[in-house]
């Protein structure tokens, strides 16, 4: 592990590394300055960028731009990690980074967190887009490791998704190669495809700068899974408290698809939140503070004293 020093106020960042077989996986930690009195959050990134650009984005003049800083300042220890094939993790093993492999990465990452910070209990896990699928499958496999699960920009069957309908037209191209190139125009397209105007231009540019500093190509596996293999998780097997978070304009998952997923979740400690004025990349939107408020409320919610639910 390496101490990277203070990045904002009293919140310090520290890099860590662990192994998944022959693959090196990068983890980034930011700890609560006064101690983790509220638990430990693990953030899970999506298909098209590594973890730090998504969860620790620093934009001058934009308060609470870093979700990791926001939660650390409120008494949570925070972690994110680069899935194999992304960012600073191993990229040379030919992995196309399918959803199931991402859940394997989270198993290795959580092993490391529990070993390194042995005071932590089950994790508060947040995943966005294909990161929500990775997080959901991880919780399905390892419910004892997850205290609360937040799924943002999630998709279940893909029914009614205009974004996935367009993406399927390129499926033959995705199947030909393990990785696809990305550039600034691609990053901008994330904010233009659903409802232009939901994000400020300076935030989009800062996001693109951070993404492209780490990657000029990304794996195709999550795109292939989301086009060709849905569903990849079973809501009836997700036994932990769960919130579904959907941006008003998000084109990945239809409202009806997510409602059916929500209804199938067996634990009565569950919520469904619609985020107004938000499209797909909620943390980079103009209304990002709504997303942070919803997530903080769910992660800080007391456990029920009385419940008849037995997982």
C-alpha positions in Angstrom: 0.0 0.0 0.0 1.1 3.6 -0.7 0.0 6.8 1.1 -0.8 9.3 -1.7 -1.2 12.1 0.8 -4.2 14.4 1.3 -6.3 15.1 -1.7 -8.9 17.3 -0.1 -9.2 18.7 3.4 -8.4 16.0 5.9 -9.4 13.1 3.6 -6.3 11.1 2.5 -6.1 8.6 -0.4 -4.1 5.4 -0.2 -3.4 3.0 -3.0 -3.5 -0.8 -2.4 -2.9 -3.9 -4.6 -4.1 -7.4 -4.4 -4.1 -10.5 -6.6 -6.7 -12.5 -8.4 -4.7 -15.4 -9.6 -2.1 -13.9 -11.9 -3.9 -10.6 -12.2 -3.0 -7.6 -10.1 -6.0 -5.5 -8.9 -5.7 -1.9 -7.9 -7.7 -0.6 -5.0 -8.0 3.0 -3.8 -9.0 3.9 -0.2 -10.1 7.1 1.5 -10.7 6.9 5.2 -13.0 8.9 7.5 -10.7 11.4 9.2 -12.3 10.8 12.6 -12.8 7.0 12.2 -15.3 4.9 10.3 -18.2 5.2 12.8 -20.8 4.6 10.0 -19.3 1.6 8.1 -17.2 1.0 5.0 -18.4 1.7 1.4 -17.2 -0.2 -1.6 -17.9 1.6 -4.9 -18.1 -0.5 -8.1 -17.5 1.1 -11.5 -19.2 0.5 -14.9 -18.3 -0.6 -18.4 -16.5 2.3 -19.8 -14.1 3.8 -17.2 -12.0 2.8 -14.2 -12.9 3.5 -10.6 -11.2 6.8 -9.6 -12.6 8.9 -12.4 -16.1 7.8 -11.4 -15.9 8.0 -7.6 -13.0 10.4 -6.8 -13.4 13.0 -9.5 -12.1 16.4 -8.4 -13.6 19.4 -10.2 -12.7 22.9 -9.0 -15.7 24.8 -7.8 -17.9 21.8 -7.6 -18.5 20.9 -3.9 -18.7 17.2 -3.1 -17.6 16.2 -6.6 -15.8 13.2 -5.1 -18.3 10.6 -3.8 -15.5 9.1 -1.8 -14.7 12.4 -0.1 -18.4 13.0 0.6 -18.8 9.7 2.4 -15.4 9.9 4.2 -16.3 13.3 5.6 -19.5 11.8 6.9 -17.9 9.0 8.8 -17.5 6.2 6.3 -14.3 4.5 5.2 -14.5 4.3 1.4 -12.9 2.0 -1.3 -13.1 1.6 -5.0 -11.2 -0.8 -7.2 -10.3 -1.2 -10.9 -11.8 -4.4 -12.4 -9.3 -6.5 -14.4 -8.8 -4.9 -17.8 -9.4 -1.3 -16.5 -7.3 1.5 -15.1 -4.3 0.4 -13.2 -5.3 -3.2 -12.8 -3.8 -6.0 -15.1 -4.8 -5.6 -18.7 -2.6 -8.1 -20.5 -4.2 -11.5 -19.8 -6.8 -11.3 -22.6 -9.8 -10.9 -20.3 -12.9 -9.4 -21.7 -14.1 -8.6 -18.2 -17.5 -10.3 -18.1 -20.0 -9.6 -15.3 -19.1 -12.8 -13.6 -15.4 -12.0 -13.7 -16.2 -8.6 -12.1 -17.9 -10.4 -9.2 -14.7 -12.5 -8.9 -12.7 -9.3 -8.7 -15.0 -8.0 -5.9 -14.5 -11.2 -4.0 -10.7 -10.7 -4.2 -11.0 -7.0 -3.3 -13.3 -7.7 -0.3 -10.9 -10.4 0.9 -8.2 -7.8 0.9 -10.3 -5.1 2.6 -11.3 -7.5 5.4 -7.7 -8.6 5.9 -6.3 -5.1 5.8 -9.0 -3.4 7.9 -10.0 -6.2 10.2 -12.4 -4.0 12.2 -14.8 -3.6 9.3 -18.0 -5.6 9.1 -20.1 -6.3 6.0 -19.6 -3.7 3.3 -22.0 -1.0 2.0 -21.8 -1.7 -1.7 -22.7 0.7 -4.5 -22.5 -0.2 -8.2 -23.4 1.8 -11.2 -24.4 0.5 -14.7 -22.6 -2.7 -15.3 -21.0 -2.1 -11.9 -24.5 -2.5 -10.5 -24.7 -6.0 -12.2 -21.2 -6.9 -10.8 -22.3 -5.7 -7.3 -25.6 -7.5 -7.5 -24.0 -10.8 -8.5 -21.4 -10.3 -5.7 -24.2 -9.9 -3.2 -26.0 -12.9 -4.6 -22.9 -15.0 -4.1 -21.7 -13.5 -0.8 -24.6 -12.1 1.2 -22.6 -12.3 4.4 -20.1 -9.7 2.9 -22.8 -7.1 2.1 -24.7 -5.0 4.7 -26.6 -2.9 2.2 -26.6 -2.9 -1.6 -27.3 0.1 -3.9 -27.9 -0.5 -7.6 -27.8 2.6 -9.8 -28.5 2.6 -13.5 -29.1 -1.1 -13.1 -30.7 -3.4 -15.8 -32.3 -6.8 -15.4 -33.7 -8.3 -18.6 -33.0 -5.4 -20.9 -36.6 -5.2 -22.0 -37.6 -1.7 -23.0 -34.0 -0.3 -23.1 -33.3 2.1 -26.0 -29.6 2.2 -25.2 -29.2 -1.6 -25.3 -31.3 -1.8 -28.4 -28.8 0.5 -30.2 -25.9 -1.3 -28.7 -27.1 -4.7 -29.9 -26.6 -3.4 -33.5 -22.9 -3.4 -32.8 -22.8 -6.8 -31.1 -21.0 -8.5 -34.0 -18.2 -5.9 -33.7 -17.9 -6.5 -29.9 -17.7 -10.2 -30.4 -14.7 -9.9 -32.8 -12.3 -8.4 -30.2 -11.7 -8.3 -26.5 -11.4 -4.5 -26.3 -12.7 -1.4 -27.9 -11.0 2.0 -28.2 -12.3 5.0 -26.4 -11.7 8.7 -26.8 -13.1 12.1 -25.7 -16.0 11.9 -28.2 -17.0 8.5 -26.7 -17.1 9.9 -23.2 -19.2 12.9 -24.4 -21.6 10.5 -26.0 -22.5 9.0 -22.6 -24.0 12.4 -21.7 -25.6 13.0 -25.1 -27.4 9.8 -25.8 -30.3 9.9 -23.3 -31.1 13.6 -22.5 -28.5 16.3 -23.4 -28.1 19.0 -20.9 -28.1 17.0 -17.6 -24.4 17.5 -17.0 -22.2 20.6 -17.0 -19.6 20.8 -19.8 -16.7 21.4 -17.4 -17.6 18.2 -15.5 -17.8 16.2 -18.7 -14.4 17.5 -19.7 -12.8 16.7 -16.3 -14.4 13.3 -16.4 -13.0 12.6 -19.8 -9.5 13.9 -18.8 -9.5 11.5 -15.8 -10.8 8.5 -17.8 -8.4 9.0 -20.7 -5.4 9.4 -18.4 -5.8 5.8 -17.5 -7.3 4.0 -20.5 -7.4 4.4 -24.3 -9.3 1.1 -24.7 -11.7 -0.9 -22.5 -12.9 -4.5 -22.4 -16.0 -5.6 -24.3 -17.3 -8.2 -21.9 -19.9 -6.2 -20.0 -21.3 -4.9 -23.3 -21.6 -8.5 -24.6 -23.3 -9.7 -21.4 -25.7 -6.8 -21.4 -26.6 -7.3 -25.1 -26.6 -11.0 -25.3 -26.8 -12.7 -21.9 -29.3 -10.9 -19.7 -30.5 -11.6 -17.1 -27.2 -12.3 -15.3 -28.5 -11.9 -11.7 -31.5 -13.4 -10.0 -33.3 -10.9 -7.7 -34.9 -13.7 -5.7 -31.4 -14.7 -4.5 -30.4 -11.2 -3.4 -31.2 -11.4 0.3 -29.6 -8.2 1.5 -31.3 -4.8 2.0 -31.3 -3.2 -1.5 -32.1 0.1 -3.1 -32.8 0.6 -6.8 -31.7 4.0 -8.0 -32.9 5.1 -11.5 -32.2 8.4 -13.2 -35.3 10.0 -14.7 -33.8 9.9 -18.2 -31.6 6.8 -18.0 -31.8 4.7 -21.2 -30.2 1.6 -19.9 -33.1 0.1 -17.9 -36.8 0.8 -18.4 -38.8 1.7 -15.4 -41.0 -1.4 -15.9 -38.0 -3.7 -16.0 -36.7 -2.4 -12.7 -40.0 -2.5 -11.0 -40.3 -6.2 -11.8 -36.8 -6.7 -10.4 -37.7 -4.7 -7.3 -40.8 -6.7 -6.7 -38.9 -9.9 -6.8 -36.4 -8.9 -4.1 -37.3 -11.0 -1.1 -36.0 -8.7 1.7 -38.7 -6.2 2.8 -35.9 -3.7 3.6 -35.8 -2.3 0.1 -36.3 1.0 -1.7 -36.9 2.3 -5.2 -35.7 5.9 -5.9 -36.2 7.9 -9.1 -33.7 10.7 -9.4 -35.2 13.7 -11.2 -33.3 15.4 -14.0 -30.6 12.7 -14.0 -29.7 10.5 -17.0 -27.1 7.7 -16.8 -23.9 8.8 -15.1 -25.5 10.1 -11.9 -22.4 11.3 -10.1 -21.4 13.6 -13.0 -24.9 15.1 -13.5 -26.0 18.6 -12.5 -28.3 17.0 -9.9 -25.6 14.8 -8.4 -26.4 16.0 -4.9 -29.8 14.3 -5.1 -28.0 11.0 -5.8 -25.6 11.5 -2.9 -28.4 12.4 -0.5 -30.4 9.3 -1.5 -27.4 7.0 -1.2 -26.3 8.5 2.1 -29.8 8.1 3.5 -29.9 4.5 2.6 -26.4 3.6 3.8 -27.1 5.4 7.1 -30.5 3.9 7.7 -30.9 2.0 11.0 -31.5 -1.7 10.8 -35.0 -2.7 11.7 -35.5 -3.7 15.3 -38.5 -5.9 14.5 -38.7 -8.0 11.3 -40.2 -11.3 10.4 -37.9 -11.7 7.4 -35.4 -14.6 7.8 -32.9 -14.8 4.9 
